[in-house]
Amino acid sequence: MSLIGDAVSVEHRLAVIGRFNERVDAAQQAAEPTKAWVQRSVRREGAPRCPVRLRRVSLELVLRYGDALADLFVQYPDDITLISAYDQFVGHQPPGTRTPIDPVRVLTETSSWIDEWGTRWQHTDNGAGAAPVAGPITDLSKVADYVRGQMPDAEAPGRLDGAVQRLSRLGQRQYIVADMAAALWERYMRVRGMGAALEDVADDAHEMGYLLDALVEFHVALIRRWGGLGQVDAIQIADEFGWQRSLLMSRSDFQRTFAARYRAICDAAHEQGMAIVFHSCGNIAALIGDLIDVGVDVIDPLQSEALDLVWVAREYGGKVAFQGGLPEQTLQTMTPSEIRDEVRRLIDVLGSPFGNAYTIAPSNLILEDVPFDNLVAMFEACHQQ
């Protein structure tokens, strides 16, 4: 029986996901510490092998394979742990929230909800993740009102409480990446809508700059709070600038609108002794140099379906660390042998020539349609370097 969808109780789904998370975290806690040499990999100082981060899995995959998937993570623990204080599609829910949103429920059945930023989300049964369907700022002239009266507060009580327990268990042994998810462009699109956001960029709207500056302040404050917890090694931000074949906007638009603002975020992380992992899907080849210039330490997720990874390595290897590359769009159709060959190719192209400054990871969430034998091949190949 499928464990996905409205027919299965949320309590049962919670139990399966909870058991999976407990087992995987326990395995990482018991594994040999890898924090120090992963730091060397990220800093491009030479590492004994490429770090592995395979826990980029959809809830649907966990619900399909359950304990069998957990067994793989127990046998082959990740070297990097991504820690979130709350679900990115829901946002922070302060202590005492009267009707809290249950992320497992809304992300595993047909649902619609509004997050802390005022964005309405929708999830369709048997889909992965969620999609924003309406933003709170339909009139650009209302941006200042939004910033003053509706925008979330980075200093809100309890904002990072959801991360503290895992951080205390794993922070001394594992390389810890704090997930801040959508930062500037992605967040702006979610509160304005994609079409309006692209028009705002083209118009170089003053109001857009006002909101982006407020978002920078929010993230700088949040980075300092993460830094205050100690043991966090890196901050991950996610802003999608690429289609499969091209950029969402021109490089000059990016440079004019975003570059200096990302530099402020990177500087804040570096002041706290933390690296910046920048997640942007699609073909972002034209922006990689700009991201390096503003201070990004790790480029993620390097979608091999959208980027020429040999070219990326030739142009930027040794100047930045890489993460991702495993082709999640085709994992379900590849054979186990092809997956092993692809892992070896990625290490040879992105890792070995640059002191293993490459974290092997899927280029996005692994979906439920990937055969289990393919998962086994992926785990074995990544860990048996």
C-alpha positions in Angstrom: 0.0 0.0 0.0 1.3 3.4 -0.9 2.1 5.7 2.1 1.4 8.8 0.0 -1.8 10.7 -0.3 -5.0 11.5 1.4 -6.0 7.9 2.1 -3.2 7.3 4.5 -3.4 9.0 7.9 -1.1 11.9 8.6 -0.2 10.2 11.9 1.1 7.2 10.0 3.1 9.4 7.6 4.5 11.3 10.5 5.6 8.0 12.1 7.4 6.8 9.0 9.1 10.1 8.4 10.0 10.5 12.1 11.5 7.0 12.3 13.5 7.7 9.1 14.9 11.0 10.5 15.8 9.5 13.9 17.6 6.6 12.4 19.6 8.7 9.9 20.5 11.3 12.5 21.6 8.6 14.9 23.8 7.0 12.2 25.5 10.4 11.5 26.0 10.9 15.2 27.7 7.6 15.6 29.8 7.9 12.4 33.4 8.9 12.3 33.7 12.7 12.5 34.2 14.3 9.1 33.8 17.9 9.9 37.4 19.0 9.8 38.3 17.5 6.4 35.0 18.6 4.8 35.9 22.2 5.9 39.1 21.7 3.9 37.2 20.5 0.9 34.9 23.6 1.0 37.9 25.9 1.4 39.7 24.2 -1.5 42.6 23.2 0.8 42.6 19.5 -0.2 40.6 16.7 1.2 41.1 12.9 1.4 38.0 12.3 -0.8 34.9 14.1 -2.0 32.3 14.7 0.7 28.9 13.1 0.1 25.5 14.6 0.7 22.7 12.4 -0.5 20.0 13.4 2.0 18.3 15.5 -0.7 15.2 13.3 -0.8 11.6 14.1 -1.2 9.1 13.1 1.5 7.5 10.9 -1.1 10.7 8.9 -1.5 10.9 8.5 2.2 7.3 7.3 2.4 7.8 4.9 -0.4 10.9 3.1 0.8 10.9 3.9 4.6 13.2 1.7 6.6 15.0 0.4 3.5 16.0 3.9 2.5 17.1 4.6 6.1 19.2 1.4 6.0 21.2 3.0 3.1 21.8 6.1 5.1 22.8 4.1 8.2 25.3 2.1 6.1 26.6 5.1 4.3 26.2 8.2 6.4 26.4 11.6 4.8 29.4 13.9 5.5 27.3 17.0 5.5 24.1 17.8 7.4 21.6 20.4 6.3 19.7 21.9 9.2 16.5 23.9 8.9 14.8 25.6 11.8 11.4 25.3 10.1 10.0 24.2 6.8 10.8 26.6 4.0 7.3 26.3 2.5 5.6 27.2 5.8 8.1 29.5 7.5 8.5 30.2 11.2 5.5 29.6 13.4 6.1 31.4 16.7 5.5 29.5 20.0 1.9 29.5 20.8 0.6 29.8 17.2 -3.1 29.0 17.5 -3.5 26.9 14.4 0.0 25.8 13.3 0.5 24.4 9.8 1.6 20.8 9.8 4.3 20.6 7.0 4.0 16.8 6.6 0.2 17.1 6.1 0.3 19.9 3.6 3.3 18.5 1.7 1.9 14.9 1.3 -1.8 15.6 0.4 -3.7 18.1 -1.6 -3.4 21.4 0.3 -3.3 25.1 0.2 -1.9 27.5 2.8 -0.4 30.9 3.4 3.2 31.1 4.8 4.6 33.7 7.2 5.5 36.0 4.2 1.9 36.1 3.0 2.5 33.9 0.0 -0.2 31.3 -0.8 1.1 27.9 -1.6 -0.4 24.8 -3.2 0.5 21.2 -3.1 -1.0 18.5 -5.2 -1.4 14.9 -4.0 1.6 12.8 -5.3 3.6 15.9 -6.2 6.9 16.9 -4.7 7.4 20.2 -2.9 4.9 23.0 -3.4 4.3 25.9 -5.7 3.5 29.5 -4.9 0.3 30.6 -6.5 -0.3 34.1 -5.1 1.8 36.8 -3.5 0.8 39.5 -1.0 2.1 42.4 -3.0 -0.1 42.9 -6.1 0.5 46.7 -6.2 4.1 47.8 -6.3 3.2 51.1 -4.6 2.4 49.0 -1.4 5.9 47.7 -1.0 6.7 50.1 1.9 3.5 49.2 3.7 4.5 45.5 3.3 8.0 46.0 4.7 6.7 48.0 7.7 3.7 46.0 8.5 3.8 42.5 7.1 7.3 41.4 6.5 8.6 38.8 9.0 11.0 39.7 11.8 14.4 37.9 11.8 14.5 38.5 15.5 11.2 36.8 16.2 11.2 34.7 19.4 12.0 31.1 18.8 12.9 31.5 15.2 15.8 29.0 15.4 14.6 26.8 18.1 13.8 24.0 15.7 17.5 23.6 14.8 19.0 23.7 18.3 18.6 20.0 19.2 20.0 18.6 16.0 22.8 21.1 16.1 23.8 20.1 19.6 23.9 16.4 18.6 25.7 16.7 15.3 27.5 20.1 15.3 30.9 18.8 16.6 31.1 15.9 14.3 29.4 16.9 11.0 29.8 19.8 8.6 26.7 21.7 9.3 24.9 23.8 6.7 22.1 26.1 7.9 19.3 26.3 5.3 17.9 29.8 4.9 16.2 28.8 1.6 14.9 31.6 -0.6 16.9 34.8 -0.1 16.5 37.7 -2.5 15.2 36.9 -6.0 13.3 33.8 -5.1 11.6 35.5 -2.1 10.9 38.6 -4.2 9.2 36.4 -6.8 7.1 34.7 -4.1 5.7 37.9 -2.7 5.2 39.6 -6.1 4.6 36.8 -8.5 7.0 35.7 -11.2 5.6 37.8 -14.1 5.5 41.0 -12.0 8.9 40.4 -10.6 10.5 40.1 -14.0 8.8 43.3 -15.1 10.1 45.0 -11.9 13.7 43.9 -12.8 13.3 45.2 -16.4 11.9 48.5 -15.1 14.7 48.8 -12.4 11.8 49.7 -10.1 12.8 51.8 -7.1 10.3 49.9 -4.9 12.0 46.6 -5.9 15.3 47.9 -4.5 13.5 49.0 -1.3 12.2 45.5 -0.7 15.4 43.8 -1.7 17.3 46.0 0.8 14.9 45.0 3.5 15.5 41.3 2.5 19.2 41.8 2.8 18.8 43.2 6.3 16.5 40.3 7.2 19.1 37.8 6.1 22.1 39.5 7.6 20.3 39.5 11.0 19.4 35.9 10.5 23.0 34.9 9.6 24.1 36.6 12.8 21.6 34.5 14.8 22.8 31.3 13.2 26.4 32.3 14.0 25.5 32.9 17.6 24.4 29.3 17.9 28.0 28.1 17.2 29.1 25.0 15.3 27.4 26.1 12.0 29.9 25.9 9.2 27.9 27.3 6.2 24.7 29.1 5.2 22.7 27.9 2.2 20.6 30.4 0.3 18.5 29.5 -2.7 17.6 31.8 -5.6 16.7 30.3 -8.9 18.2 32.3 -11.8 18.2 29.7 -14.6 15.9 28.1 -17.0 17.0 24.8 -18.4 18.8 26.5 -21.3 19.3 30.1 -20.3 19.1 32.8 -17.5 15.8 34.1 -16.3 17.2 37.6 -16.8 20.2 39.2 -18.4 23.6 39.2 -16.7 23.6 43.0 -16.6 20.3 42.9 -14.8 21.7 40.5 -12.2 24.8 42.7 -11.8 22.8 45.9 -11.4 20.1 44.5 -9.1 21.6 41.7 -7.1 25.4 41.6 -7.0 26.1 44.1 -4.3 23.3 42.8 -2.2 24.6 39.2 -2.3 28.0 40.6 -1.4 26.5 42.0 1.8 25.0 38.6 2.6 28.3 36.8 1.9 30.3 39.3 3.9 27.9 38.8 6.9 28.4 35.0 6.7 32.2 35.3 6.4 32.3 37.6 9.4 30.7 34.8 11.4 33.2 32.3 10.1 30.7 30.6 7.8 30.8 29.8 4.1 28.0 30.5 1.7 26.4 27.7 -0.4 24.5 29.3 -3.3 21.8 27.1 -4.8 20.5 28.0 -8.2 19.1 25.5 -10.6 19.3 25.6 -14.4 21.8 27.1 -16.8 23.5 29.7 -14.7 26.9 29.5 -16.5 26.9 33.2 -17.2 26.6 34.0 -13.5 29.1 31.7 -11.9 32.0 34.2 -12.2 29.8 36.9 -10.7 28.8 34.7 -7.8 32.5 34.0 -7.1 33.2 37.7 -7.2 30.6 38.5 -4.5 32.0 35.8 -2.2 30.1 32.6 -2.8 32.1 29.6 -1.6 30.1 26.7 -3.0 28.0 26.6 -6.2 25.1 24.2 -6.1 23.4 22.2 -7.6 25.2 22.0 -11.0 22.4 20.4 -13.0 24.2 18.3 -15.6 21.1 18.4 -17.8 21.4 22.2 -18.0 25.2 22.9 -17.7 28.3 21.7 -19.4 30.1 20.5 -16.3 33.4 19.9 -18.2 33.3 23.6 -19.2 32.4 24.7 -15.6 35.3 22.7 -14.2 37.7 24.1 -16.7 36.6 27.7 -16.2 36.1 27.8 -12.4 37.7 24.7 -10.9 39.9 25.8 -8.0 38.2 29.1 -7.7 35.1 27.9 -5.9 33.9 24.5 -4.5 31.2 22.6 -6.3 28.2 20.6 -5.1 25.5 18.6 -6.9 25.8 17.2 -10.4 24.0 13.9 -9.9 21.2 14.0 -12.6 18.0 13.7 -10.6 15.9 14.2 -13.7 17.2 10.9 -15.2 18.0 8.8 -12.1 14.8 6.8 -12.6 15.7 5.8 -16.2 19.4 5.1 -15.8 20.7 1.6 -15.0 22.7 1.0 -11.9 25.8 0.6 -14.0 25.2 3.9 -15.7 24.8 5.6 -12.3 28.1 4.2 -11.0 29.8 5.4 -14.2 28.3 8.9 -13.8 29.4 9.2 -10.2 33.0 8.3 -11.2 32.8 10.8 -14.1 31.7 13.6 -11.8 34.5 12.9 -9.3 37.0 12.9 -12.1 35.7 16.1 -13.6 34.7 18.2 -10.6 36.6 16.7 -7.7 39.9 15.0 -8.2 41.7 17.8 -10.2 40.9 20.3 -7.5 41.7 18.6 -4.3 38.3 17.0 -4.0 36.6 20.4 -3.6 33.4 18.8 -4.7 30.5 17.5 -2.7 28.7 14.7 -4.5 25.0 15.3 -4.2 21.8 15.1 -6.3 21.0 18.2 -8.3 17.6 18.4 -6.7 15.2 16.3 -4.6 15.3 12.6 -5.5 11.7 11.7 -6.4 9.7 8.6 -5.5 9.9 7.1 -9.0 13.6 6.2 -8.7 14.0 2.4 -8.5 15.6 1.2 -5.3 18.4 -0.6 -7.1 19.4 2.7 -8.6 19.6 4.2 -5.1 21.8 1.4 -3.9 24.1 1.9 -6.8 24.3 5.7 -6.1 25.1 5.2 -2.4 27.7 2.6 -3.1 29.5 4.6 -5.9 29.5 7.8 -3.9 31.0 6.2 -0.8 33.4 3.8 -2.4 35.7 6.3 -4.0 
